[in-house]
Amino acid sequence: MKKFFKWAGIIICSLVILVIALATIGSVRANRLLTQEWDYMPETVQIPSDAESIARGEYFTTHFMLCTDCHGADLGGAALFTPDEGLGTLWAPNLTSGVGGIGNSYSDADWLRSLRHGIRPNGENLIIMPAEFYTTIDINDMADMIAYLKKLPAVDREIPTRDIAFGPKALLGLGIIPVSEILPVNKIDHAALPDPAPERSVTTEYGAYMAKVCTACHGEDLAGKPSEFAGGVPAPNLTPGGDLGSWSEADFLKAMQNGVTPDGETLDPEQMPWPRVGSADKEDLQAIWLYLQSLPVKVTNE
């Protein structure tokens, strides 16, 4: 019996040492990934300064790019996760020109490099920033967005230095957390230029353009996908093969504008940002509805 316990102890200790070694290797690799520098000069784009372009940039940013979901209602930066959650410290930057903000230091090229390519001005990766979706946005709409961001009211808010905890870094370095999900720079075709946006109208084509950001949560085919974060809610299937297959346009508009589905379910604004999407122009929502109805029928992804 003593021999059994002796060998059991040796095996357990060996497994513990192996796990610690693997985790350490993963953490070291993650540190290299997180601090990797990219030497990339973005395309040259003229950023407008007229009131109409800035207003369009505000509309696009507020209702469809959903920047406030990460950067806070005032775009002055907000915590994505904090040490008490066991993940470390990671804040979305202060986008304004106030103390602690990037607005005063970013050039037009810096804005483009960050938004469209997921790269900081110093060449490092941006974490979680959904730049892969911004690469599909019409370059003129992107220019309008930047014009608006450059005019944001100053917010004084110092942002803590990012410090990812050992556990998440180990999972990232070992590939358990996909690198492309955390560091979008790795899945962007940096040489590709987006197609021009369709003419703004209530059409399937324009709805497809405005619904691009929906793929961030609902999947590339919009057939839904499970939550990627603990405590999150799976994103539903938006194709006619899901619940929307039995909805009318009026049902869709009501759900977007009032946050209530046809069966009486109240949408959680933390999971589905209906207050911002639903307050967009009705014609844009109608175009999105047309596009969703045109999608191939898909069963919900599990």
Buried (B, 14 or more C-beta within 10 A) or exposed (E): EEEEEEEEEEEEEEEEEEEEEEBEEBBEBBBEBBEEEBEBEBEEBEBBEEEEBBEBBBBBBBBBBBBBBBBBEBBBBBBBBEEEEEBBBBBBBBBBBBEBBBBEEBEBBBBBBBBBBBBBBEEBBBBBBBBBBBBBBBBBBBBBBBBBBBBBEBBEBEBEEEEBBEBBBBBBBBEEBEBEEBBBBBBBEBEEEBEEBBEBEBBBBBBBBBBBBBBEBBBEBBBBBEEEEEEEEBBBBBBBBBBBEEBEEEBBBBBBBEBBBBEEEEBEEEEBBBBBBBEBEEEBBBBBBBBBBEBEEBEBBE
